Amino acid sequence: MRAMTIAVLLGVFTLGVAGVAPAADDSKVKSATREVESGAKKIGDGKVGQGVEDTAKGIGKTVVEGAKFTGEKLKEAGKAAEPEAKSAGQNVKEGATSFGQSVKNFFTNLFGIGK
């Protein structure tokens, strides 16, 4: 009974971890989560040794695949933000150039240089 309770709690935890990562290709995460569920069911059917082993393997796979999936999502988000960052840098450069030109024009007009 104690082993089954632990297995169920681990299964709930694993499902929670798998649920954190949205969309993309989460099929490997879902597959690992199903392995945890299968192991927990074996424990419930009295196959404690095999059930605990399958549940542990499933949890390990879920964590690994969840981490890979999350890394892919972060990489995609970084790439999506990249053009905006370049655009902001370009805006700073253009602003500095414009400011420099304004200062030059101010002193040129003030002292009548170049007229």
VENFEN-V41620 format. One record per backbone hydrogen bond with DSSP energy under -0.5 kcal/mol. CO is the residue of the C=O (numbers start at 0). NH is the residue of the N-H. E is the energy in kcal/mol with one decimal. If there is no record, write none. Layout:
CO&NH&E, CO&NH&E
This chain:
0&4&-2.2, 1&5&-2.3, 2&6&-2.5, 3&7&-2.6, 4&8&-2.4, 5&9&-2.6, 6&10&-2.4, 7&11&-2.5, 8&12&-2.5, 9&13&-2.8, 10&14&-2.5, 11&15&-2.0, 12&16&-2.3, 13&17&-2.6, 14&18&-1.9, 15&19&-0.7, 16&19&-1.0, 16&20&-0.6, 19&21&-0.6, 23&25&-0.9, 25&29&-2.4, 26&30&-2.3, 27&31&-2.1, 28&32&-2.1, 29&33&-2.2, 30&34&-1.6, 31&35&-1.6, 32&36&-2.1, 33&37&-2.6, 34&38&-2.2, 35&39&-2.4, 36&40&-2.1, 37&41&-1.9, 38&42&-1.8, 39&43&-1.9, 40&44&-1.6, 41&46&-2.6, 42&45&-1.5, 45&47&-1.3, 46&50&-2.7, 47&51&-3.0, 48&52&-2.0, 49&53&-2.7, 50&54&-2.5, 51&55&-2.6, 52&56&-2.4, 53&57&-2.5, 54&58&-2.4, 55&59&-2.4, 56&60&-2.7, 57&61&-2.5, 58&62&-2.5, 59&63&-2.4, 60&64&-3.1, 61&65&-2.5, 62&66&-2.2, 63&67&-2.3, 64&68&-2.7, 65&69&-2.5, 66&70&-2.4, 67&71&-2.2, 68&72&-2.2, 69&73&-2.4, 70&74&-2.4, 71&75&-2.4, 72&76&-2.2, 73&77&-2.4, 74&78&-2.2, 75&79&-2.1, 76&80&-1.7, 77&81&-1.1, 78&82&-0.6, 80&84&-1.8, 81&85&-2.3, 82&86&-2.3, 83&87&-2.5, 84&88&-2.2, 85&89&-2.4, 86&90&-2.2, 87&91&-2.0, 88&92&-2.3, 89&93&-2.6, 90&94&-2.4, 91&95&-2.5, 92&96&-2.4, 93&97&-2.4, 94&98&-2.3, 95&99&-2.5, 96&100&-2.3, 97&101&-2.1, 98&102&-2.4, 99&103&-2.3, 100&104&-2.6, 101&105&-2.3, 102&106&-2.2, 103&107&-2.3, 104&108&-2.6, 105&109&-2.5, 106&110&-2.3, 107&111&-0.8, 107&112&-1.2, 111&114&-1.2
